Amino acid sequence: MPHPNVHVCATCGAHYPGSDEPPDLCRICLDERQYVPESGQRWLAYGDLLSEHANRIEEVEPGLWGVGVEPQVAIGQRALLVRTPAGNVLWDCVPVLTAEGRARLAELGGVRAVAVSHPHFYTGVALLAEAFGATAYLHAADAQHVTHPSPRIEHWDGERLELFGGVTLVRAGGHFAGGTVLHWADGAGGRGALLTSDIIRVVPDRRHVAFLYSYPNQIPLPVREVERIGAAVEPYAFDRIHGGWWGTTIQAGAKDAVRRSVERYRRAIAGRLDGVELPWPT
Protein backbone atom coordinates (compact mmCIF):
# COMPACT_ATOMS: atom_id res chain seq x y z
CA MET A 1 0.00 0.00 0.00
CA PRO A 2 1.27 3.53 -0.72
CA HIS A 3 2.38 5.80 2.09
CA PRO A 4 -0.75 7.57 3.41
CA ASN A 5 1.06 10.90 3.44
CA VAL A 6 2.12 11.08 -0.19
CA HIS A 7 1.24 14.53 -1.50
CA VAL A 8 0.81 14.99 -5.26
CA CYS A 9 1.28 18.34 -6.99
CA ALA A 10 -1.94 19.11 -8.85
CA THR A 11 -0.05 20.96 -11.60
CA CYS A 12 2.79 18.58 -12.50
CA GLY A 13 1.99 15.35 -10.63
CA ALA A 14 5.24 15.21 -8.61
CA HIS A 15 5.08 13.03 -5.47
CA TYR A 16 6.28 14.26 -2.07
CA PRO A 17 6.19 11.65 0.73
CA GLY A 18 6.68 11.40 4.45
CA SER A 19 4.98 14.28 6.26
CA ASP A 20 1.52 15.23 7.46
CA GLU A 21 1.69 18.58 5.65
CA PRO A 22 2.81 19.10 2.04
CA PRO A 23 5.65 21.48 1.14
CA ASP A 24 4.78 25.12 0.62
CA LEU A 25 5.61 24.87 -3.07
CA CYS A 26 6.51 22.19 -5.60
CA ARG A 27 10.13 22.56 -6.59
CA ILE A 28 9.45 21.01 -10.01
CA CYS A 29 6.90 23.75 -10.73
CA LEU A 30 9.25 26.46 -9.44
CA ASP A 31 11.67 25.56 -12.25
CA GLU A 32 11.19 27.71 -15.36
CA ARG A 33 10.33 24.63 -17.42
CA GLN A 34 7.08 24.33 -15.46
CA TYR A 35 5.00 26.88 -13.52
CA VAL A 36 3.03 27.53 -10.35
CA PRO A 37 -0.49 28.51 -11.46
CA GLU A 38 -1.72 32.04 -10.90
CA SER A 39 -4.27 30.56 -8.50
CA GLY A 40 -1.44 29.19 -6.37
CA GLN A 41 0.01 25.85 -5.33
CA ARG A 42 -2.51 23.04 -4.84
CA TRP A 43 -1.92 19.55 -3.48
CA LEU A 44 -3.80 16.27 -3.92
CA ALA A 45 -3.78 13.36 -1.47
CA TYR A 46 -2.70 10.10 -3.09
CA GLY A 47 -5.44 8.19 -1.30
CA ASP A 48 -8.06 10.50 -2.79
CA LEU A 49 -6.61 10.00 -6.26
CA LEU A 50 -6.88 6.22 -5.83
CA SER A 51 -10.56 6.43 -4.97
CA GLU A 52 -11.46 8.94 -7.68
CA HIS A 53 -9.47 7.75 -10.70
CA ALA A 54 -8.96 4.69 -12.88
CA ASN A 55 -6.11 3.48 -15.05
CA ARG A 56 -6.74 3.28 -18.78
CA ILE A 57 -4.64 0.42 -20.17
CA GLU A 58 -4.93 -0.49 -23.83
CA GLU A 59 -2.82 -1.81 -26.69
CA VAL A 60 -1.12 0.83 -28.82
CA GLU A 61 0.59 -1.59 -31.20
CA PRO A 62 1.58 -5.26 -30.88
CA GLY A 63 3.86 -5.54 -27.86
CA LEU A 64 3.17 -2.00 -26.63
CA TRP A 65 0.46 -0.93 -24.18
CA GLY A 66 -0.50 2.57 -23.07
CA VAL A 67 -1.05 3.26 -19.37
CA GLY A 68 -2.97 6.41 -18.51
CA VAL A 69 -5.15 7.93 -15.79
CA GLU A 70 -8.77 9.01 -16.10
CA PRO A 71 -9.95 11.62 -15.32
CA GLN A 72 -6.76 13.47 -16.22
CA VAL A 73 -4.32 14.32 -13.44
CA ALA A 74 -1.74 17.10 -13.78
CA ILE A 75 -0.21 17.20 -17.30
CA GLY A 76 -2.20 14.17 -18.47
CA GLN A 77 0.61 12.02 -19.86
CA ARG A 78 0.37 8.30 -20.46
CA ALA A 79 3.11 5.76 -19.93
CA LEU A 80 3.98 2.88 -22.28
CA LEU A 81 4.56 -0.75 -21.35
CA VAL A 82 7.08 -2.41 -23.68
CA ARG A 83 6.63 -6.19 -23.56
CA THR A 84 9.70 -8.29 -24.32
CA PRO A 85 10.58 -11.99 -23.84
CA ALA A 86 13.16 -10.90 -21.25
CA GLY A 87 10.67 -8.89 -19.20
CA ASN A 88 8.62 -5.73 -19.51
CA VAL A 89 9.81 -2.13 -19.38
CA LEU A 90 7.44 0.63 -18.31
CA TRP A 91 8.47 3.77 -20.15
CA ASP A 92 7.62 6.96 -18.28
CA CYS A 93 5.21 7.04 -15.39
CA VAL A 94 1.81 8.28 -14.27
CA PRO A 95 0.73 9.85 -10.95
CA VAL A 96 -1.71 7.07 -9.97
CA LEU A 97 -1.63 3.27 -10.09
CA THR A 98 -4.84 1.70 -8.80
CA ALA A 99 -5.25 -1.87 -7.58
CA GLU A 100 -7.07 -2.68 -10.81
CA GLY A 101 -4.30 -1.08 -12.87
CA ARG A 102 -1.66 -3.03 -11.00
CA ALA A 103 -3.57 -6.27 -11.58
CA ARG A 104 -3.87 -5.58 -15.31
CA LEU A 105 -0.15 -4.87 -15.64
CA ALA A 106 0.55 -8.09 -13.77
CA GLU A 107 -1.63 -9.96 -16.30
CA LEU A 108 0.51 -8.44 -19.06
CA GLY A 109 3.66 -9.84 -17.48
CA GLY A 110 4.41 -7.29 -14.78
CA VAL A 111 7.17 -4.69 -14.81
CA ARG A 112 10.84 -5.63 -14.59
CA ALA A 113 12.16 -2.11 -15.16
CA VAL A 114 10.84 1.44 -15.21
CA ALA A 115 12.63 4.08 -17.27
CA VAL A 116 11.61 7.73 -17.26
CA SER A 117 12.38 10.41 -19.82
CA HIS A 118 12.65 13.47 -17.57
CA PRO A 119 11.49 14.93 -14.22
CA HIS A 120 8.04 16.04 -15.39
CA PHE A 121 7.21 12.33 -15.75
CA TYR A 122 8.86 11.03 -12.55
CA THR A 123 5.55 11.40 -10.66
CA GLY A 124 4.72 8.00 -9.11
CA VAL A 125 7.89 6.16 -10.15
CA ALA A 126 8.90 5.21 -6.60
CA LEU A 127 5.51 3.70 -5.73
CA LEU A 128 5.19 1.89 -9.05
CA ALA A 129 8.69 0.39 -8.88
CA GLU A 130 7.99 -0.77 -5.33
CA ALA A 131 4.67 -2.33 -6.39
CA PHE A 132 6.43 -4.61 -8.89
CA GLY A 133 9.84 -5.00 -7.26
CA ALA A 134 11.27 -3.25 -10.32
CA THR A 135 14.36 -1.11 -10.84
CA ALA A 136 13.67 2.48 -11.93
CA TYR A 137 16.30 3.94 -14.26
CA LEU A 138 16.61 7.74 -14.12
CA HIS A 139 19.50 9.64 -15.67
CA ALA A 140 22.05 10.89 -13.14
CA ALA A 141 22.14 14.37 -14.70
CA ASP A 142 18.62 14.97 -13.33
CA ALA A 143 19.04 13.32 -9.92
CA GLN A 144 18.53 16.66 -8.13
CA HIS A 145 14.94 16.76 -9.42
CA VAL A 146 13.79 13.56 -7.69
CA THR A 147 11.08 14.47 -5.15
CA HIS A 148 10.32 10.93 -3.92
CA PRO A 149 13.63 9.13 -3.28
CA SER A 150 13.61 5.34 -3.27
CA PRO A 151 16.16 2.51 -3.07
CA ARG A 152 14.47 1.21 -6.23
CA ILE A 153 15.88 4.15 -8.22
CA GLU A 154 19.15 3.64 -10.07
CA HIS A 155 20.77 6.76 -11.50
CA TRP A 156 22.52 5.73 -14.69
CA ASP A 157 25.17 7.87 -16.35
CA GLY A 158 26.59 8.22 -19.85
CA GLU A 159 25.00 8.45 -23.28
CA ARG A 160 23.18 5.10 -23.54
CA LEU A 161 22.12 2.17 -21.44
CA GLU A 162 21.16 -1.20 -22.91
CA LEU A 163 18.51 -2.81 -20.73
CA PHE A 164 17.19 -6.12 -22.14
CA GLY A 165 14.88 -7.41 -24.84
CA GLY A 166 16.17 -4.98 -27.50
CA VAL A 167 15.45 -1.90 -25.34
CA THR A 168 18.06 0.87 -25.13
CA LEU A 169 17.92 4.17 -23.24
CA VAL A 170 19.52 7.09 -25.06
CA ARG A 171 20.41 10.40 -23.43
CA ALA A 172 19.33 13.10 -25.86
CA GLY A 173 19.40 16.13 -23.55
CA GLY A 174 17.55 19.24 -24.65
CA HIS A 175 14.48 19.74 -22.43
CA PHE A 176 16.52 18.48 -19.43
CA ALA A 177 20.22 17.67 -19.13
CA GLY A 178 19.39 14.00 -18.66
CA GLY A 179 16.50 14.00 -21.14
CA THR A 180 16.15 10.40 -22.31
CA VAL A 181 14.39 8.56 -25.14
CA LEU A 182 13.85 4.82 -25.46
CA HIS A 183 14.73 2.83 -28.56
CA TRP A 184 12.72 -0.36 -29.04
CA ALA A 185 14.31 -2.44 -31.77
CA ASP A 186 11.27 -4.70 -32.26
CA GLY A 187 8.76 -1.87 -32.45
CA ALA A 188 6.79 -0.94 -35.58
CA GLY A 189 6.83 -4.51 -36.80
CA GLY A 190 10.62 -4.80 -36.53
CA ARG A 191 11.37 -1.45 -38.19
CA GLY A 192 12.15 0.09 -34.82
CA ALA A 193 10.31 2.59 -32.66
CA LEU A 194 11.41 5.55 -30.57
CA LEU A 195 9.54 6.44 -27.39
CA THR A 196 10.21 10.10 -26.77
CA SER A 197 7.84 11.79 -24.30
CA ASP A 198 8.42 15.45 -25.20
CA ILE A 199 12.19 15.28 -25.38
CA ILE A 200 11.25 14.92 -29.06
CA ARG A 201 7.64 16.12 -29.20
CA VAL A 202 5.23 14.90 -31.87
CA VAL A 203 3.34 17.88 -33.35
CA PRO A 204 -0.11 17.93 -34.99
CA ASP A 205 1.01 17.67 -38.63
CA ARG A 206 2.69 14.31 -37.83
CA ARG A 207 5.42 15.20 -40.34
CA HIS A 208 7.59 17.03 -37.83
CA VAL A 209 8.63 17.05 -34.20
CA ALA A 210 9.43 19.91 -31.84
CA PHE A 211 12.21 20.67 -29.38
CA LEU A 212 11.91 23.21 -26.55
CA TYR A 213 13.57 23.97 -23.24
CA SER A 214 10.19 24.85 -21.74
CA TYR A 215 6.91 23.95 -23.41
CA PRO A 216 4.48 25.82 -21.12
CA ASN A 217 6.69 28.91 -21.04
CA GLN A 218 7.78 28.55 -24.68
CA ILE A 219 11.52 28.91 -24.14
CA PRO A 220 13.58 27.70 -27.13
CA LEU A 221 16.73 25.62 -27.10
CA PRO A 222 20.07 26.61 -28.58
CA VAL A 223 20.60 25.16 -32.05
CA ARG A 224 23.52 23.10 -30.74
CA GLU A 225 21.17 21.28 -28.32
CA VAL A 226 18.66 20.48 -31.05
CA GLU A 227 21.49 19.20 -33.22
CA ARG A 228 22.68 17.11 -30.28
CA ILE A 229 19.23 15.48 -29.99
CA GLY A 230 19.24 14.64 -33.69
CA ALA A 231 22.75 13.22 -33.49
CA ALA A 232 21.90 11.13 -30.41
CA VAL A 233 19.12 9.20 -32.18
CA GLU A 234 20.65 9.09 -35.67
CA PRO A 235 22.51 5.77 -35.14
CA TYR A 236 19.28 3.93 -34.35
CA ALA A 237 16.85 2.38 -36.80
CA PHE A 238 13.30 3.61 -36.18
CA ASP A 239 10.31 4.20 -38.40
CA ARG A 240 7.81 5.17 -35.69
CA ILE A 241 7.72 7.63 -32.79
CA HIS A 242 5.38 7.43 -29.82
CA GLY A 243 5.19 10.68 -27.86
CA GLY A 244 4.08 11.19 -24.28
CA TRP A 245 0.29 11.47 -24.67
CA TRP A 246 -2.48 9.36 -26.18
CA GLY A 247 -2.52 9.65 -29.96
CA THR A 248 0.84 11.38 -30.33
CA THR A 249 2.34 8.94 -32.81
CA ILE A 250 4.15 9.28 -36.11
CA GLN A 251 3.24 5.93 -37.64
CA ALA A 252 5.89 5.83 -40.39
CA GLY A 253 8.79 7.89 -41.66
CA ALA A 254 9.69 9.08 -38.17
CA LYS A 255 13.45 9.15 -38.67
CA ASP A 256 13.11 11.46 -41.65
CA ALA A 257 10.69 13.58 -39.61
CA VAL A 258 13.37 14.09 -36.95
CA ARG A 259 15.98 14.98 -39.56
CA ARG A 260 13.62 17.45 -41.27
CA SER A 261 12.70 19.01 -37.96
CA VAL A 262 16.28 19.54 -36.82
CA GLU A 263 17.04 21.25 -40.13
CA ARG A 264 13.84 23.32 -39.95
CA TYR A 265 14.73 24.47 -36.43
CA ARG A 266 18.20 25.44 -37.63
CA ARG A 267 16.76 27.48 -40.50
CA ALA A 268 14.12 29.12 -38.35
CA ILE A 269 16.66 30.33 -35.78
CA ALA A 270 18.78 31.65 -38.65
CA GLY A 271 15.75 33.52 -40.02
CA ARG A 272 15.09 31.38 -43.06
CA LEU A 273 12.30 28.89 -43.72
CA ASP A 274 11.55 27.08 -46.98
CA GLY A 275 14.39 28.98 -48.62
CA VAL A 276 12.69 32.34 -48.00
CA GLU A 277 14.20 35.11 -45.90
CA LEU A 278 11.77 35.69 -43.05
CA PRO A 279 10.62 39.33 -42.77
CA TRP A 280 11.71 39.93 -39.19
CA PRO A 281 11.81 43.66 -38.30
CA THR A 282 15.24 45.12 -37.76
C-alpha positions, 0 to 999 in steps of 0.5 A: 500500500502507498504511504498515506502521506504522499502529496501529489502536486496538482499541476505537474503530478510530482510526489512528495512523501513522508509528512503530514503537511505538504511542502509550501511549493513544488520545486518542479513547478518552481523551475522555469520549465514548469510553472506555479499557477496564478491561482497558487500551489494546490496539493492532492492526497494520493489516497483520494486519487486512488478512490477517484481515478482509474487506469486506462490500459490499452494496446497501442501496437503489438507488444506496446500498451498505453497506461494512462489515468482518467480523469486526467491528473496534472499534465495528463501524460500516459506511460507505455509498457514495452513487452519483451521476452526478457521482461517488460519495461514501463516507459515513463510514469503516471501519478496514480496506479490503482489496484485494478491497474496493477492487476492488469499490468501483472496480467501483461507480465508485470514490470521488470524495469521502469525508465523515465524520460525526464522529471516532469514524468517522474511522478509515481515512479517510486511507488510503481517500482515498489509495487512490482519489485522493479528497478527504476532507471533515471539519468544521473544528470537529473538526480537533483529533481527527484522528489520521492527518493527510493532505493528502487531508483538507479541513476545511470550515467553516460549516453546510452544504457542497454537494458534487455529485450532490445530496449536501449535508453539514449540520453538526448538532452535538450528539455533536461540535461538528462533527457532520455528517449527509449529505442525499441528495436522490435517496435513498428513490426521490426522497423524500430520505434522511438519512445520520446515523451516530449524530449522529441515532441510529436506535433499535430502535422505528424510530419515534424517534431518539436524541441523546446527547453520549456513547453508551457513557457515557450523557451527555445533551445540553442541550435547546438542542443537540437542538433545534439538530440538529432545526433543522439538518435541518428545511429538507431533504426526507427520508423515510428515515434510514440510521444508522451500522450495518447494519440501522439504517434508518427506511424511511419517515416519518423526518422526522416521527420526528426531529420527534417525538424532539426534542419527546420529548427536550424533554418528558423533560428537563422531567419530562413524557412523554406528557402525564404528570408523571413521578414523579421523587423530590424 
